[in-house]
């Protein structure tokens, strides 16, 4: 038996009742799913772990023996509790904690009298390390009087800063979108982005998110 919500994880239809679960496709990123169920059936020890689907949804999964009597195991009972919102909150808190740690470390490492260029260089290097990203950059308007170009002020990452010394604002790229937005711009998958076009910078560096 299964509930209707189970079809979000397993490709189930009524005619699947009675079929081995190994014959049913699922959306879990979980290579040891069947092996863990078999281990649970052999040992009788329930399993609980967090699993994620191909769509990025998180669940707490519990696998317990289905018993008709104390010693007669007829199968397994598998339950899923959606914890996607909880995982997203945890990731947000972790991200903020990393930012706070980076800022605190930056403040301690910079003396009172130092050039702003040195502060920016130190900042991008620490952010790249703390956030475990491929690149961090700080840009400013090259010309304060309506310029359509950004100038690189500090860079840390895999590419040469000579390749990205200046960026042109073309009117409909992630650069233009971010400058006109009132909040940070997050790009999960640039190939599926519909809000703007990919700038030559992202294309050249092979950026995907």
N, C-alpha and C positions, 0 to 999 in steps of 0.2 A: 504494500500500500504506500501511497505518497500523497502529499498535500499539493495543492495547485501551485504554491510558490516554489516547490521543488523543481518545476520545469524551467525556472530561471537559471538553474545550475546544471540540471540533467535534461537531455533531450528525450523526455518521456511522453508516451501516449498510453492509453488504456490497454492496448494489446501487448505492452511490454511487461505487464504483471505476470510473474512466473518465469521471466527470462533471467539468465545470469546477469549480474550487474556489469560484468566484464564486456557484455555485448552492447551496453548503453554508453553513448558518447556524453562527455561532460565538458564544462567550461572552466574547470579548475586548472591552475598552473601547479600541478601536483603529480609528479612522475611516479611516486611510490604509493599512490592512492590504493590500488588493489592489493599491493604487497602488505601495506599496513593493516588493511581489513583482514587479510588472511592471518597475519600475526596475532591480531586481536582474537580471532576465532580459535586459534591454536592455544593461546595462553589464557583466554578469558579475562584479560586485563583491559578495561576501557581505555580509549585513546581520546585525548583532547588536544587540539592544536589550532593555530590560526592559519587560514588558507586564503588565497586570493584567486579571483577569476580572471579570465582573459580580458575582461572589461575593466579590471582594476577594483572590483568590489571585494571587500574583506568580510570574512565570516569566521566565527569560532565554530569549529566542527567537533562534534562528539560522536564517537563510535562505541556502542555498547552491545553486548550479546543480547540476542532475542531468545529468551528462555521460556519454555512452557512449564517446566518444573525447575527445581534448583540445580539439577544436573543435566538437563536436556536442552542443549543449545540448538535452535532451529535456523539461526541466521544472525543478522546484525541490524541494529537500529541506528540510523545515521541522522543526526540533527544538525542544523545550521542556524546560527544566530548572526544577523547582519550587524557588523561592527564598523562599517565603512566610515560613518561620521566620527566615531571614536579614533580610528586610525588617522584620519585627516587632521583631527584636533591634536593628536600626538605629534604628527609631523610638523604642524604649524608651531607648536611649543618648542620642538627641537630646533627648528629653523631660527626662531627668535632667540633661543638660548645661545646658539652658535653666533648669531649677530652680536648679542650682548657681550659674549666672551671676547669676540674679536675687537669690539670697540674698547672694552676695558683694558685689554692687552695693549692696544694701540696707544691709549692714553698714558699708560705707564712707561712705554718704551720711547716716547718722544719728549725731548727736553723742552723747557719753556721757550727758548729762543731758537727757532728753526724755520727754514724757508718752507712756504706752503707746498712747493714742488716735492720736497722730501716727504712731507706728510702724506701727499697723495700717492707717491710711489710706495711708501710703506703700507698704506691702506689697501691698495689693490693686491699687493703681495700677500698680506695677511688674510684678506677675504678669499683669495683663491685657495689658500691652504685650509682655512677654517671651514669653508662651505664645500670643499672638494669639487670645484668646478674647473672646466678647462681654460677659462679665460675671464678676466675682469678688466674693465676699462672705464676711465673717466674722460668725458668729452665736454668741451665748452663751445659756445658760439665763437666762431673765428672773428666775426665782426659784430660788435654790439648794435650796429645800425642796420638791422634787417637782413643780415647775411643768411644765405641758404646753405651754409656749410658749417660742419662741426669740426673742431680741432682736438686731436688727441692730447691729453695732458698727462695721463699715467696709464700704464698697461702692464698686465701680468698674464702670462698664458703661453699657449703652444705656438702661436703665430708670431712672426716678426712684426714689431710695431711700425716698421717701414711700410708694411702692406696696408696699414689702417691709419696712417697719420692724419688723414682728413676724410670726412664723410659728407657727401652731398645730400641735401634734403630734396627728395624728388616729388613729394606731395602725397604719396600713398604707400609708404613703407612703414615698417615697425618703428622706425625712428620718428617719423612725422606723427604717427599715432600716439606714441608714448609722450611726446612733447605737448600734445594737445589734451592728453588725458589728465584726470585729477588723481589717479592712483597708479601704482606700478603695473607694468604690462607683463603678464606671464604667458609664455608660448610653450604649450605642451608638445605640439607636433607641428612644425612649420609647414609640412607638406599638406596639412589639412586646414591651414589657417585661411579664414574667409574675411577677416577684418581689414587686412592690408596685404600688400605684395611683399615678397622677400627682397630685402635690399641686396645690392652687390656684395656687401660685407659678409652677410650670412651665407650667401651662395659660394663665395670664394673660400670661406673657412670651413664649409661643410657643416654648419650649425644645424641641428635638428630640433633642439628645444632650449 
